[in-house]
Amino acid sequence: MTTQPAAPATIRSVAALAGVSVAAVSRFVNHKQRFTPEVEARMAQAIAQLGYRGNAAARSVATGRSGAVAALVAGVDNPYAAALVKGLCRVALAQGYDVLFVDTQHSPSTRDELDRVMAMQVDGLLIAADLPAGSSELLARYGRPVLDLAKGPGADAVGAPTSQHAAGALLGRYLVHSGHRRVSFVACAALPSNAERLQGLREALADASLSLAVHHASQATAQGGAAVASAVLLAAQRPDAVVAANDPLAMGLLSEARVLGVAVPGEVSVAGMENAPFGRYLSPALTSVELHADELGARAMSRLLAAVRGQPEPLAAALPEPQLVLRESTRARSD
């Protein structure tokens, strides 16, 4: 025998049980007005007794807000992206917002995903991924706050802190000061921060009159690093240091170096960026740069939600500077 589920409670049934108007219940559940403790207690008891749940769609029509924001992230399986998501999600949930995530690396069309998210009329967009050409015009017509982590403050985007360039420069200066003279970089265009990290590293080396050899991996993963390892490590002009655009790429390089018989750090130093948790457990343990992704995500979401509410940007201490984390995969050169 099939039983029919009970009809869901309505705002009218709550109002009738509490002995108040429908408008009073609406203002109470949407935090628009306070009432006497006795009236609020009656409404709260009626809501609990009937199991009333507000109609999010109706509330969205009435208020012009959905109570949700969207985040477009490139590769949530990457430890850096996962930490970023953790930070932004923590702030959004604490402030009563739901978060819709889209992983652009696992989507057939980033443009289609962007169209779909915008059609949902979320209250704001946080972008931590590269967008296709023409996206800027599309976002400009959206009419809601957008924060792009690849951009600084500007007229078309909420200001977002960035430390990617500084991270590349920090690692470059360390390699110069520790005696390295032939440096290679394993880049990956699919990594949103790739260009900034590369530019920071290149400028630091140029200050010491050193050039940079750049190799390109097809994916920002350990598999991507392993695939280009022989071309990098066995080049005619062998490097004495290799910097990977992120730690998974560096992990692939380390693994393949053992297969190729290239000693790390004896023959070549290897370093990554992002300070992924697994880095300390590799052999040799991986030198990297801590980028404080969790804090970056939290600060970015705080800024976005302030813009959603039309409030001034929250005052906060400066984002922590990138921190060099030295481990056994690099060493000073005297040759």
Buried (B, 14 or more C-beta within 10 A) or exposed (E): EEEEEEEEBBBEBBBBBBEBEBEBBBBBBEEEEEBEEEBBEBBBEBBEEBEBEBEEEEBBEEEEBBBBBBBBBBBBEBBBBBBBBEBBBBBBEEBEBBBBBBBBBEBEEBBEBBEBBBEEBBBBBBBBBBBEEEBEEBBEEBEBBBBBBBBEEEEEBBBBBBBBBBBBBBBBBBBBEBBBBBBBBBBBBBBBBBBBBBBBBBBBBEEBEBEBBEBBBEBBBBBBBBBBBBEBBEEEEBBBBBBBBBBBBBBBBBBBBEEEEBEBBEEBBBBBBBBBEEBEEBEBBBBBBBBBBBBBBBBBBBBBBBBBEEEEEEEEEEBEEBBBBEBBBBBEBEE
